[in-house]
Amino acid sequence: MTWDASVPDGTKTAKDNGPGIRNNWSYIETEIQDDHYFDESATNDGHHKKTEMPVVEDSGIAVDSNKDPSGLSSGMVGMIYMRQKTATECPSKQTNESYYALKDGSTMRYSQLGIRAMVNFKGRTSNGACTINYSHNVTSVSRTAEGKYTVTFSVGQPTSFYIPMGSAMRSSGSPLLIGVQSAASYSTSVNSKWIKITTTSSDSGSEKDCVNAMIAFVGG
């Protein structure tokens, strides 16, 4: 089915325009179905199957020097959008990221969205694969020594300069701290495809095995 640009034809009656109008309406309905449930049922309106968007500066919206929206439409207080990181924010690679803009009075506030990866896993007292309780974009967690683990991502991070945040617990004793394993160079412990972490006793400073650990990775 194709769109008939000659409809409506002002030289024809409404009746004669009918088939062409019905054809174009069916065309619209078919095209909308690509990303929208159109007229879902007798009691439910349609809804979107997905949302796709360009970077905000390509949408015609006014942006500031960082390419964030400099304002919102009248009556609007928030917007989800995409933009590219600036070279100042991420010198190694300017990736496209998702953001949320909030209008707070006369001030625009911006939050970067998206967790690159996360994992909740059970620690162990011998080397090998750890049991994963919950994860996103993590293929495996392996114990390599007491209190030392390697987290491997399913899809590598855009760069190796992401930010890990987490906590760990043990069955008794002082709380555990999560850190990155000490090394002579950054790349020895942190890679776009994996990261080597430690669970360390908060009083002795020595590596200790955890019962559970929870880590999220953002940015990068």
C-alpha positions in Angstrom: 0.0 0.0 0.0 1.3 3.5 -0.9 0.3 7.0 0.0 -1.9 8.7 -2.7 -0.8 12.4 -2.7 -3.6 13.4 -5.0 -6.2 12.8 -2.3 -8.4 14.7 -1.6 -9.0 15.9 -5.1 -11.0 19.1 -5.2 -12.4 18.3 -8.6 -14.2 15.2 -7.3 -17.2 14.7 -5.0 -16.8 13.6 -1.4 -18.1 10.2 -2.5 -15.6 9.8 -5.3 -12.8 10.9 -2.9 -13.9 8.1 -0.5 -11.7 5.2 -1.8 -8.6 7.4 -1.8 -9.2 8.7 1.7 -9.8 5.2 3.0 -6.6 4.0 1.3 -4.5 6.8 2.9 -6.1 6.2 6.3 -5.1 2.5 6.0 -1.6 3.6 5.0 -1.3 5.9 8.1 -2.7 3.1 10.3 -0.1 0.6 8.9 2.8 3.0 9.3 1.8 4.0 12.9 1.7 0.3 13.8 5.5 0.2 13.2 6.0 1.8 16.6 2.5 2.2 18.0 -0.5 0.1 19.0 -3.1 2.0 17.1 -6.7 1.9 18.3 -5.9 -1.1 20.5 -9.4 -2.1 21.4 -12.9 -0.7 21.7 -12.1 0.6 25.2 -8.4 1.3 25.0 -6.6 3.9 22.9 -3.3 3.0 21.3 0.1 3.3 22.9 3.7 3.4 21.8 5.7 0.2 21.4 9.0 2.1 21.6 10.5 5.6 21.7 13.3 6.6 19.4 15.0 10.0 19.4 17.9 11.9 17.8 20.5 13.9 19.8 18.6 17.0 21.2 20.6 19.5 19.1 19.3 17.9 15.9 15.7 18.2 17.0 15.5 22.0 16.6 15.4 22.6 20.4 17.6 25.5 21.6 20.6 24.2 23.5 23.4 25.6 25.6 27.2 25.2 25.2 27.1 21.6 26.5 24.2 20.8 24.1 21.7 20.5 26.9 18.3 22.1 26.3 18.4 25.7 27.4 14.7 25.8 28.2 11.5 23.8 27.8 8.2 24.5 26.0 5.6 26.6 27.8 3.9 24.6 30.6 6.5 21.8 30.5 8.8 21.0 33.5 10.8 18.0 32.4 12.2 16.3 29.3 14.1 13.1 28.5 16.7 13.6 25.7 19.9 12.4 24.2 23.1 14.3 23.7 26.8 13.7 23.1 29.3 14.0 25.9 31.7 16.9 25.4 35.4 16.6 25.1 35.8 18.3 28.5 33.5 15.8 30.1 35.0 12.7 28.5 38.3 13.4 26.6 38.8 9.8 25.5 35.5 9.3 23.7 32.4 11.4 23.2 29.5 9.0 23.5 25.8 9.7 23.1 24.1 9.5 26.5 20.5 9.8 27.9 19.6 12.7 30.1 16.7 14.2 32.0 16.2 18.0 32.1 14.2 19.5 34.9 13.0 23.1 35.1 13.3 24.3 38.7 11.8 27.8 38.7 14.1 29.7 36.3 16.9 27.2 36.7 17.5 24.2 34.4 18.9 21.1 36.1 20.3 18.1 34.2 20.7 14.5 35.3 22.5 11.8 33.2 20.5 8.6 33.1 21.6 5.0 32.7 23.4 2.3 34.6 26.0 0.6 32.4 26.1 -2.5 34.4 25.2 -3.8 37.8 25.6 -7.0 39.8 24.6 -8.6 43.1 26.7 -11.7 43.7 27.5 -14.2 46.4 31.1 -14.3 47.6 33.0 -17.6 48.1 36.1 -18.8 50.0 37.8 -20.6 47.1 38.7 -19.4 43.6 36.1 -19.8 40.9 32.8 -18.5 39.5 30.6 -16.7 42.0 26.8 -17.1 42.0 25.1 -14.1 40.5 21.8 -13.1 42.3 20.9 -10.2 40.0 22.7 -8.5 37.2 22.6 -6.2 34.1 25.3 -6.5 31.5 27.5 -8.7 33.6 28.6 -12.1 32.2 30.5 -13.4 35.2 32.1 -12.6 38.6 35.1 -14.7 39.6 37.1 -15.0 42.8 40.8 -14.9 42.1 42.2 -14.7 45.7 40.9 -13.9 49.1 38.8 -10.7 48.8 39.6 -10.3 45.1 37.1 -10.6 42.3 37.0 -10.0 38.6 33.7 -8.6 37.1 33.4 -9.3 33.4 30.9 -7.2 31.3 28.6 -8.8 28.7 29.0 -5.6 26.5 32.2 -3.6 27.2 31.9 0.0 28.5 32.6 2.8 26.0 35.9 3.6 27.8 37.7 2.3 30.9 36.9 5.5 32.8 33.5 4.4 34.2 32.6 4.7 37.9 32.0 1.7 40.1 29.8 2.2 43.2 29.0 -0.6 45.7 29.0 -2.2 49.1 29.7 -5.7 50.5 28.8 -7.6 53.6 30.4 -10.4 55.6 29.0 -12.8 58.2 30.7 -11.2 61.1 33.4 -8.7 62.0 34.0 -5.1 60.8 32.2 -3.9 57.6 33.7 -4.5 54.2 34.8 -1.8 51.8 34.7 -2.2 48.0 37.6 -0.9 46.0 39.7 -1.4 42.9 42.7 -3.8 43.2 46.0 -2.0 43.6 48.3 -2.1 40.6 51.2 -0.4 39.0 49.0 1.0 36.2 45.3 1.8 35.9 44.8 -0.6 33.0 46.0 -3.5 35.0 42.9 -3.4 37.2 40.4 -1.5 35.1 39.5 -2.3 31.5 36.4 -1.5 29.3 35.6 -5.3 29.4 36.3 -6.1 33.0 37.3 -4.7 36.4 39.2 -6.2 39.3 37.7 -5.3 42.7 38.6 -6.0 46.3 36.5 -6.4 49.4 38.6 -5.1 52.3 38.1 -5.1 56.0 37.4 -1.6 57.3 39.5 -2.1 60.4 42.5 -4.1 59.3 42.7 -3.0 55.7 43.3 -6.5 54.5 41.3 -8.3 51.8 38.5 -10.5 53.2 36.0 -12.7 51.4 32.4 -11.3 51.3 29.1 -13.1 51.8 27.5 -10.8 49.2 28.5 -7.8 47.2 26.5 -5.3 45.2 28.0 -3.0 42.6 26.7 -0.6 39.9 28.7 0.9 37.1 27.9 4.3 35.6 29.4 6.8 33.2 32.5 6.0 31.1 
